[in-house]
Amino acid sequence: MPGGTLGFRVTDELTDSDYADVFAPRLRDAAAAGEVRLLMVAAKGFDLGSLKARFEAARSDPDLDLGHSRDWRRVAIVADAGLLVRRSFPVWSKVIPVDIRLFGSGDEAEARTWLTA
């Protein structure tokens, strides 16, 4: 990952253990550094709805204190998303009051570039 960014490759379900042991501590470190620039790359067939739930948990987690938009800069999600998800993404992406963008599964390099801009 480019400097100042945080990235995760999700190949299966994002479990409570994944959240507590990996995701949350890394987000905590990123927030302590002054901002969160996050890249999530999801495997084919990954349920993007479950990712939304994890973002909601991160925002309301008192140990993370990420509920303030000043802590977040950009979130790039790279996923194989169908037409329905692409059309509804702008609505459910409002969970995080930040610049968030959905990229197609072949656009990881573009997502990394956008994330650091």
N, C-alpha and C positions, 0 to 999 in steps of 0.2 A: 504494500500500500504506500502511496505517496505520503510524505511527511505531513503531519497535522490531520491525518484522516484515520478512520477506523473502518475495518471491513470484516464482514462475516460471509462465509459461504454456507448456506443452509441446504443440506442434502436430504433431510428427513424432517419429521415433526420437530418443532422447537419446544422442548419439554420444560417443565418447571425447573428441573435441575439445570438444564442448559441456561435458562434465564438467570437463576441465582448464582451459578458457579462460573459462568463465562460472560454472558451478555451484560448483566448489570455491573459487575466489577470493571469491565472495560469502558462502559459508558460513564461510570463514576470517574475514572481516570481522565477521560476526554473532557468531561465537564470541569474537572479541577484545573485542566490546562486552559480553560477559557472558552471552549466551544466544542460543539459536536458536529463533525462532518462524517456522515455514516454511509457506507456502501453495504447493501445487502444483496447478495447474489443467490437466487433461489434455484434449486434443481427443477428440472422439468416435472410438472405435475404438482408442485408445491402449492398448498392452499394459502393464498395470499390473505384470506380472512384471518387465519391464525396469526399472521404477522401483525395485522392491525391490532389484535388483542394484546400482543406483547408490547407494542408501542404505547398502548393505553396504560398498561401496567407500569412501564418505565416512567411515563409522565406522572403517574400518581404515587410512585414509590417514594416515601419520605426520605429514605437513605440516599436516593439519587438527586432529589430536588431539581428535576429536569422539567418541571411544569412551566417554567418561564421561557418564552421564546428567545430570550437573549442568550440562552445556553445552547441553542440549536442554530446551525448555519444552513446546512444542506443535508438532505437525505436522498440518496439515489437507490432505487430498487431495480434490480435487473431480474426479470422473470419472464417466463413463457405464459403470458396472460392472454386470455381470449377476449373477444370483442366486448362482452358484457363487463368484464373487469376493467378494461381500458376506458369504457364509457362512464363507469361508475367511480373510477379512481379519483377524479377531482373532488367528488363529494366526500368519500370516506378518508381522503388524505387530509382533510381539515382537522383530523384528530391531533395532528402535530402542527402548530401554527408556525410553519417554517417553509422554506423553499424545498418542496419535495417533488421528485419526478420519477416516473415509471419508464424504464427502458426495456426494449425487447431482449430476448435471451441472447442474441448475437451482438449486442451493443455494449458489452462490458467496458471496452476501451473508451468509448464515448462517455459512458457514465463516470469513469474515473477522471476524465478530463473536465467534465462539467462540475464534478464535486469539488475540484480544487480551484476552479475559476473564481 
